[in-house]
Amino acid sequence: MTVAIDKLDKIGLDGVTNELLNRGFTEADIALLKPVILLTGNNEEKIAELKQVLYASEIGLQGIEELERVFLFVKGLMLGSDSSLPNLELDITLARGLNYYTGCIFEVKTNEVAMGSIGGGGRYDDLTGMFGLKGLTGVGISFGADRIYDVLHELNLFPVSSANGTKVLLSNFDVEAETYALPLLQQMRNQG
């Protein structure tokens, strides 16, 4: 279901509806989803609408509470800052491609260049359990270096000095090489 809903901006509501029907959802199921996936307004208005739609769902209300907490945390982090709140938008149709996320998920986009996300991630409970470390929760994020490069290039944000390229490359493969390379690195830095 989330894979189909995530395509809303690409294939439109009719395309999502057809995909859901092909996956076995009924017209009645889709009618229940529409108020959720077609939310409009600012974040507060969207959350208020979600509360009305999901009033009978304990897990839905718990999710809304978590979203409100995220917005509160972001606002709290920005207190005392000269910058305004970041452009933070609640998008209920967002679905990351991996199904191990169990809570809030997010994407990072640039407002200056028309492209998809340059980063994304979310909360996962017990993801490490599949690797033998049970009961550990976390939040992860990854960034697309190629997309960030494209944004920097398109906005002409690379410093001129970065065009000079690498003149010296130090690499180490063991403690002995590291012990030798670090003082050499510092010496070169000191000489400019």
C-alpha positions, 0 to 999 in steps of 0.5 A: 500500500505505501509503495502505491501511495508514495507514487501519488505525485508521479502517477496521480490519484487515479494511478494510485487508485488503480494500483491499489485496486490491482493489489486487492484493495476495495473501493471502500478501502480506498475511500477511507484512505482518500482523506488521509492521502489528500491532506492539504493545509499547513502542518497544524491543519493536516494534524488536526484533520488526521486527528478527526479521521483517525479518532478511533485508531489508537495506533493512528493517534499514537502516530499523530502524537509522535509527529507532534513531538517531532515538530516540537523538538524541531521548534525547540532546537531552533529557539535562540537561533537567528534563523527561522524554522526550517521548511518542514512539511508533513507529507503523509504520502511519503514512504521510504523504499525500505520496510524496516522503518517503524516510526517517523520517516523523513526526506531532505530536499533542496528548495533551490534545484528541482530534483528529488530528495538529497537525503532521507531516513527514519526511525526503526525499532529493533532493526539490529535484531536481524544482525543479532543485537535485539531490542535496539532502536535508532534513527538513521539517515543517508545522503546522496553524494551524487545529488548533493554534488549536482545541487552544488554544481548547478548553484555554482557553490563549489569554491574555486580552490576545490578545482585545484584537485588533490596534490597529495594523497596519504593512505594508511592500511595499518597502525604503523602507516597511520602513525607515520602518516598523521605527523606528515599530514600535520606538517603539510597542513602547517606549510599550507 
